[in-house]
Amino acid sequence: MGISQEVKDRGSASEDQIEATKEQYNSLVNRLAIPTPELPESTE
């Protein structure tokens, strides 16, 4: 019971957090994605 109440209270906050995390993740992926495709080509 207490847990579901906590989840409800967090609801909107976690959506903002998810968006922020997505942005961080995307920027991280973008950084990694640039060198990553070149590696297999250089290895071959």
C-alpha positions as CSV (number, residue, x, y, z in Angstrom):
1,M,0.0,0.0,0.0
2,G,2.7,2.4,1.0
3,I,4.7,1.6,-2.1
4,S,1.9,2.3,-4.6
5,Q,1.4,5.7,-2.8
6,E,5.1,6.4,-3.2
7,V,4.9,5.6,-6.9
8,K,1.9,7.9,-7.4
9,D,3.8,10.7,-5.7
10,R,6.8,10.1,-7.9
11,G,4.8,9.8,-11.1
12,S,5.4,13.3,-12.6
13,A,8.9,13.6,-11.1
14,S,10.0,10.3,-12.7
15,E,8.7,11.4,-16.1
16,D,10.9,14.5,-15.9
17,Q,13.8,12.3,-14.8
18,I,13.2,9.8,-17.6
19,E,13.3,12.7,-20.1
20,A,16.6,14.0,-18.6
21,T,18.0,10.4,-18.6
22,K,17.0,10.0,-22.2
23,E,18.8,13.2,-23.2
24,Q,21.9,12.0,-21.3
25,Y,21.7,8.6,-22.8
26,N,21.2,10.0,-26.3
27,S,24.2,12.3,-26.1
28,L,26.3,9.5,-24.7
29,V,25.2,7.2,-27.6
30,N,25.9,10.0,-30.1
31,R,29.4,10.4,-28.7
32,L,30.0,6.6,-28.8
33,A,28.3,6.1,-32.2
34,I,30.8,8.3,-34.0
35,P,33.9,6.1,-33.3
36,T,32.1,2.8,-33.0
37,P,31.2,2.3,-36.7
38,E,34.8,3.1,-37.7
39,L,36.3,0.4,-35.5
40,P,35.0,-2.6,-37.4
41,E,35.9,-1.1,-40.7
42,S,39.5,-0.4,-39.5
43,T,39.7,-3.9,-38.1
44,E,38.7,-5.4,-41.4
